[in-house]
């Protein structure tokens, strides 16, 4: 939500590539907001990516790479944690970006486990759409309580704790 997560993911992938390492970026097929073969930051920075249908498909897509970037990780659910363990166990560096709270403000799989096991965690917040303070929530702007709903422009707003839940 304009917080800079994908920008930071791309920056870290770039550092690994400049070091001569083999780098791959993966993204979920289910996220239909963007082109399938690229990850794009809100600032417009692009990085070639492979779309994968689920967490299990990451294992083969990541084979042979030294650094694996995974964008919009919340689309992959709880199964992603075990996949990341496997990649790290095989010697890869894994960099994951995603939204750690769901539309109700609750912990969003796979992040409860993933954040706990990560060597490093960086949290980003964009400005609250109502008041401009740092936003930690994604406010869904339409009525649907499903766990994952892909939204276009205006479907979600970044909100601070005080403004989360307000109409
Ligand atoms: Zn606010």
py3Dmol code that shows the C-alpha trace and the ligand (Angstrom):
import py3Dmol

protein = """\
ATOM      1  CA  UNK A   1       0.000   0.000   0.000  1.00  0.00           C
ATOM      2  CA  UNK A   2       2.510   2.644  -1.178  1.00  0.00           C
ATOM      3  CA  UNK A   3       4.749   1.734   1.731  1.00  0.00           C
ATOM      4  CA  UNK A   4       7.813   0.749  -0.295  1.00  0.00           C
ATOM      5  CA  UNK A   5       7.831  -3.036   0.247  1.00  0.00           C
ATOM      6  CA  UNK A   6       8.344  -3.935  -3.410  1.00  0.00           C
ATOM      7  CA  UNK A   7      10.836  -1.103  -3.845  1.00  0.00           C
ATOM      8  CA  UNK A   8      12.918  -2.588  -1.025  1.00  0.00           C
ATOM      9  CA  UNK A   9      12.545  -6.112  -2.423  1.00  0.00           C
ATOM     10  CA  UNK A  10      13.824  -4.947  -5.816  1.00  0.00           C
ATOM     11  CA  UNK A  11      16.688  -3.028  -4.164  1.00  0.00           C
ATOM     12  CA  UNK A  12      17.822  -6.144  -2.308  1.00  0.00           C
ATOM     13  CA  UNK A  13      17.582  -8.306  -5.432  1.00  0.00           C
ATOM     14  CA  UNK A  14      19.675  -5.718  -7.277  1.00  0.00           C
ATOM     15  CA  UNK A  15      22.377  -5.885  -4.575  1.00  0.00           C
ATOM     16  CA  UNK A  16      22.552  -9.673  -4.950  1.00  0.00           C
ATOM     17  CA  UNK A  17      22.695  -9.455  -8.745  1.00  0.00           C
ATOM     18  CA  UNK A  18      25.475  -6.888  -8.609  1.00  0.00           C
ATOM     19  CA  UNK A  19      27.379  -9.315  -6.398  1.00  0.00           C
ATOM     20  CA  UNK A  20      27.266 -11.800  -9.273  1.00  0.00           C
ATOM     21  CA  UNK A  21      24.677 -14.080  -7.697  1.00  0.00           C
ATOM     22  CA  UNK A  22      21.879 -15.810  -9.575  1.00  0.00           C
ATOM     23  CA  UNK A  23      18.655 -14.008  -8.668  1.00  0.00           C
ATOM     24  CA  UNK A  24      14.996 -14.775  -9.349  1.00  0.00           C
ATOM     25  CA  UNK A  25      11.821 -12.905  -8.398  1.00  0.00           C
ATOM     26  CA  UNK A  26       8.577 -14.810  -7.929  1.00  0.00           C
ATOM     27  CA  UNK A  27       5.030 -13.524  -7.644  1.00  0.00           C
ATOM     28  CA  UNK A  28       1.583 -15.142  -7.291  1.00  0.00           C
ATOM     29  CA  UNK A  29      -0.443 -15.864 -10.427  1.00  0.00           C
ATOM     30  CA  UNK A  30      -3.525 -14.940  -8.367  1.00  0.00           C
ATOM     31  CA  UNK A  31      -2.469 -11.310  -8.105  1.00  0.00           C
ATOM     32  CA  UNK A  32      -3.999 -10.107 -11.353  1.00  0.00           C
ATOM     33  CA  UNK A  33      -3.402  -6.406 -10.761  1.00  0.00           C
ATOM     34  CA  UNK A  34      -0.118  -6.355 -12.650  1.00  0.00           C
ATOM     35  CA  UNK A  35       1.563  -8.002 -15.604  1.00  0.00           C
ATOM     36  CA  UNK A  36       2.509 -11.589 -14.844  1.00  0.00           C
ATOM     37  CA  UNK A  37       6.162 -11.445 -15.815  1.00  0.00           C
ATOM     38  CA  UNK A  38       7.224  -8.508 -13.688  1.00  0.00           C
ATOM     39  CA  UNK A  39       7.057  -7.079 -10.185  1.00  0.00           C
ATOM     40  CA  UNK A  40       6.451  -3.338 -10.060  1.00  0.00           C
ATOM     41  CA  UNK A  41       6.885  -0.930  -7.176  1.00  0.00           C
ATOM     42  CA  UNK A  42       4.376   1.872  -6.736  1.00  0.00           C
ATOM     43  CA  UNK A  43       7.161   4.218  -7.811  1.00  0.00           C
ATOM     44  CA  UNK A  44       7.217   2.366 -11.145  1.00  0.00           C
ATOM     45  CA  UNK A  45      10.434   0.360 -10.736  1.00  0.00           C
ATOM     46  CA  UNK A  46      10.209  -2.978 -12.564  1.00  0.00           C
ATOM     47  CA  UNK A  47      11.960  -6.324 -12.156  1.00  0.00           C
ATOM     48  CA  UNK A  48      11.386  -9.402 -14.289  1.00  0.00           C
ATOM     49  CA  UNK A  49       9.515 -12.090 -12.365  1.00  0.00           C
ATOM     50  CA  UNK A  50       8.073 -15.571 -12.701  1.00  0.00           C
ATOM     51  CA  UNK A  51       4.417 -16.054 -11.733  1.00  0.00           C
ATOM     52  CA  UNK A  52       3.745 -19.200  -9.715  1.00  0.00           C
ATOM     53  CA  UNK A  53       0.368 -20.701  -8.786  1.00  0.00           C
ATOM     54  CA  UNK A  54       1.109 -21.688  -5.185  1.00  0.00           C
ATOM     55  CA  UNK A  55       3.811 -22.106  -2.543  1.00  0.00           C
ATOM     56  CA  UNK A  56       4.757 -25.611  -3.720  1.00  0.00           C
ATOM     57  CA  UNK A  57       5.514 -24.297  -7.213  1.00  0.00           C
ATOM     58  CA  UNK A  58       8.123 -21.960  -5.742  1.00  0.00           C
ATOM     59  CA  UNK A  59      10.441 -24.912  -5.039  1.00  0.00           C
ATOM     60  CA  UNK A  60      11.030 -25.766  -8.696  1.00  0.00           C
ATOM     61  CA  UNK A  61      10.880 -22.136  -9.874  1.00  0.00           C
ATOM     62  CA  UNK A  62      13.635 -21.204  -7.405  1.00  0.00           C
ATOM     63  CA  UNK A  63      15.927 -24.160  -8.190  1.00  0.00           C
ATOM     64  CA  UNK A  64      19.421 -23.085  -9.204  1.00  0.00           C
ATOM     65  CA  UNK A  65      19.173 -19.537  -7.852  1.00  0.00           C
ATOM     66  CA  UNK A  66      21.251 -18.057  -5.033  1.00  0.00           C
ATOM     67  CA  UNK A  67      18.719 -15.399  -4.044  1.00  0.00           C
ATOM     68  CA  UNK A  68      14.956 -15.738  -4.259  1.00  0.00           C
ATOM     69  CA  UNK A  69      12.620 -12.747  -3.965  1.00  0.00           C
ATOM     70  CA  UNK A  70       8.951 -13.429  -3.252  1.00  0.00           C
ATOM     71  CA  UNK A  71       6.479 -10.559  -3.653  1.00  0.00           C
ATOM     72  CA  UNK A  72       2.887 -10.392  -2.320  1.00  0.00           C
ATOM     73  CA  UNK A  73       3.680 -13.371  -0.093  1.00  0.00           C
ATOM     74  CA  UNK A  74       0.295 -13.308   1.670  1.00  0.00           C
ATOM     75  CA  UNK A  75      -1.179 -14.865  -1.488  1.00  0.00           C
ATOM     76  CA  UNK A  76       0.815 -18.038  -0.763  1.00  0.00           C
ATOM     77  CA  UNK A  77      -0.599 -18.691   2.696  1.00  0.00           C
ATOM     78  CA  UNK A  78       0.871 -20.671   5.580  1.00  0.00           C
ATOM     79  CA  UNK A  79       2.594 -23.184   3.265  1.00  0.00           C
ATOM     80  CA  UNK A  80       5.155 -20.555   2.285  1.00  0.00           C
ATOM     81  CA  UNK A  81       7.039 -20.831   5.590  1.00  0.00           C
ATOM     82  CA  UNK A  82       8.037 -24.447   5.017  1.00  0.00           C
ATOM     83  CA  UNK A  83       8.991 -23.652   1.409  1.00  0.00           C
ATOM     84  CA  UNK A  84      11.257 -20.841   2.634  1.00  0.00           C
ATOM     85  CA  UNK A  85      12.876 -23.188   5.177  1.00  0.00           C
ATOM     86  CA  UNK A  86      13.622 -25.584   2.338  1.00  0.00           C
ATOM     87  CA  UNK A  87      15.154 -22.896   0.122  1.00  0.00           C
ATOM     88  CA  UNK A  88      17.296 -21.565   2.971  1.00  0.00           C
ATOM     89  CA  UNK A  89      18.327 -25.100   3.859  1.00  0.00           C
ATOM     90  CA  UNK A  90      19.494 -25.539   0.268  1.00  0.00           C
ATOM     91  CA  UNK A  91      21.688 -22.466   0.626  1.00  0.00           C
ATOM     92  CA  UNK A  92      19.542 -19.728  -0.912  1.00  0.00           C
ATOM     93  CA  UNK A  93      18.910 -16.275   0.475  1.00  0.00           C
ATOM     94  CA  UNK A  94      15.157 -15.659   0.595  1.00  0.00           C
ATOM     95  CA  UNK A  95      13.678 -12.157   0.609  1.00  0.00           C
ATOM     96  CA  UNK A  96       9.927 -11.975   1.187  1.00  0.00           C
ATOM     97  CA  UNK A  97       7.597  -8.984   0.838  1.00  0.00           C
ATOM     98  CA  UNK A  98       3.922  -8.919   1.703  1.00  0.00           C
ATOM     99  CA  UNK A  99       1.125  -7.683   3.926  1.00  0.00           C
ATOM    100  CA  UNK A 100       1.281  -9.057   7.478  1.00  0.00           C
ATOM    101  CA  UNK A 101      -2.250  -8.057   8.534  1.00  0.00           C
ATOM    102  CA  UNK A 102      -5.456  -9.020   6.769  1.00  0.00           C
ATOM    103  CA  UNK A 103      -8.413  -6.742   6.073  1.00  0.00           C
ATOM    104  CA  UNK A 104      -9.689  -7.325   9.616  1.00  0.00           C
ATOM    105  CA  UNK A 105      -6.348  -6.251  11.071  1.00  0.00           C
ATOM    106  CA  UNK A 106      -5.501  -9.812  12.146  1.00  0.00           C
ATOM    107  CA  UNK A 107      -2.178 -11.627  11.537  1.00  0.00           C
ATOM    108  CA  UNK A 108      -2.089 -12.770   7.924  1.00  0.00           C
ATOM    109  CA  UNK A 109      -0.552 -16.127   6.999  1.00  0.00           C
ATOM    110  CA  UNK A 110       2.280 -16.889   6.423  1.00  0.00           C
ATOM    111  CA  UNK A 111       3.623 -13.910   8.396  1.00  0.00           C
ATOM    112  CA  UNK A 112       3.004 -14.995  11.994  1.00  0.00           C
ATOM    113  CA  UNK A 113       5.511 -17.844  11.536  1.00  0.00           C
ATOM    114  CA  UNK A 114       7.641 -16.235   8.855  1.00  0.00           C
ATOM    115  CA  UNK A 115       8.337 -13.057  10.855  1.00  0.00           C
ATOM    116  CA  UNK A 116       9.303 -15.199  13.835  1.00  0.00           C
ATOM    117  CA  UNK A 117      11.809 -17.255  11.858  1.00  0.00           C
ATOM    118  CA  UNK A 118      13.273 -14.470   9.718  1.00  0.00           C
ATOM    119  CA  UNK A 119      16.851 -13.338  10.336  1.00  0.00           C
ATOM    120  CA  UNK A 120      15.800  -9.757   9.628  1.00  0.00           C
ATOM    121  CA  UNK A 121      12.414  -8.029   9.575  1.00  0.00           C
ATOM    122  CA  UNK A 122      11.788  -4.567   8.163  1.00  0.00           C
ATOM    123  CA  UNK A 123       8.331  -3.022   8.445  1.00  0.00           C
ATOM    124  CA  UNK A 124       7.281  -0.236   6.134  1.00  0.00           C
ATOM    125  CA  UNK A 125       4.317   2.054   6.434  1.00  0.00           C
ATOM    126  CA  UNK A 126       2.866   4.453   3.927  1.00  0.00           C
ATOM    127  CA  UNK A 127       0.735   7.415   4.941  1.00  0.00           C
ATOM    128  CA  UNK A 128      -2.796   6.850   6.297  1.00  0.00           C
ATOM    129  CA  UNK A 129      -5.277   7.749   3.564  1.00  0.00           C
ATOM    130  CA  UNK A 130      -7.423   9.682   6.067  1.00  0.00           C
ATOM    131  CA  UNK A 131      -4.985  11.546   8.313  1.00  0.00           C
ATOM    132  CA  UNK A 132      -1.471  11.011   6.941  1.00  0.00           C
ATOM    133  CA  UNK A 133      -0.018   9.317  10.024  1.00  0.00           C
ATOM    134  CA  UNK A 134       1.968   6.081   9.468  1.00  0.00           C
ATOM    135  CA  UNK A 135      -0.461   3.393   8.296  1.00  0.00           C
ATOM    136  CA  UNK A 136      -0.247  -0.157   9.628  1.00  0.00           C
ATOM    137  CA  UNK A 137      -3.562  -1.466   8.304  1.00  0.00           C
ATOM    138  CA  UNK A 138      -5.114  -2.167   4.901  1.00  0.00           C
ATOM    139  CA  UNK A 139      -8.727  -1.012   4.974  1.00  0.00           C
ATOM    140  CA  UNK A 140     -10.924  -2.907   2.522  1.00  0.00           C
ATOM    141  CA  UNK A 141     -13.229  -0.398   0.837  1.00  0.00           C
ATOM    142  CA  UNK A 142     -15.888  -2.875  -0.281  1.00  0.00           C
ATOM    143  CA  UNK A 143     -18.100  -5.417   1.500  1.00  0.00           C
ATOM    144  CA  UNK A 144     -16.537  -8.885   1.268  1.00  0.00           C
ATOM    145  CA  UNK A 145     -15.100 -10.842   4.182  1.00  0.00           C
ATOM    146  CA  UNK A 146     -13.189 -13.418   2.091  1.00  0.00           C
ATOM    147  CA  UNK A 147      -9.569 -13.881   3.148  1.00  0.00           C
ATOM    148  CA  UNK A 148      -8.055 -12.843  -0.169  1.00  0.00           C
ATOM    149  CA  UNK A 149      -9.776 -10.529  -2.610  1.00  0.00           C
ATOM    150  CA  UNK A 150      -7.660  -8.898  -5.300  1.00  0.00           C
ATOM    151  CA  UNK A 151      -8.581  -5.252  -5.482  1.00  0.00           C
ATOM    152  CA  UNK A 152      -7.944  -2.657  -8.154  1.00  0.00           C
ATOM    153  CA  UNK A 153      -7.394   1.063  -7.674  1.00  0.00           C
ATOM    154  CA  UNK A 154      -9.289   2.287  -4.613  1.00  0.00           C
ATOM    155  CA  UNK A 155     -10.198  -1.172  -3.306  1.00  0.00           C
ATOM    156  CA  UNK A 156      -7.881  -0.870  -0.292  1.00  0.00           C
ATOM    157  CA  UNK A 157      -6.706   2.142   1.688  1.00  0.00           C
ATOM    158  CA  UNK A 158      -3.690   2.385   3.965  1.00  0.00           C
ATOM    159  CA  UNK A 159      -4.957   3.366   7.434  1.00  0.00           C
ATOM    160  CA  UNK A 160      -3.375   4.143  10.788  1.00  0.00           C
ATOM    161  CA  UNK A 161      -4.653   2.413  13.931  1.00  0.00           C
ATOM    162  CA  UNK A 162      -6.980   5.299  14.786  1.00  0.00           C
ATOM    163  CA  UNK A 163      -8.584   5.518  11.327  1.00  0.00           C
ATOM    164  CA  UNK A 164      -8.802   1.755  10.686  1.00  0.00           C
ATOM    165  CA  UNK A 165     -12.457   0.700  10.594  1.00  0.00           C
ATOM    166  CA  UNK A 166     -13.800   4.194   9.916  1.00  0.00           C
ATOM    167  CA  UNK A 167     -15.959   4.509   6.774  1.00  0.00           C
TER     168      UNK A 167
END
"""
ligand_1 = """\
1
ZN
Zn -5.267 7.872 10.173
"""
view = py3Dmol.view(width=600, height=400)
view.addModel(protein, "pdb")
view.setStyle({"model": 0}, {"cartoon": {"style": "trace"}})
view.addModel(ligand_1, "xyz")
view.setStyle({"model": 1}, {"stick": {}})
view.zoomTo()
view.show()
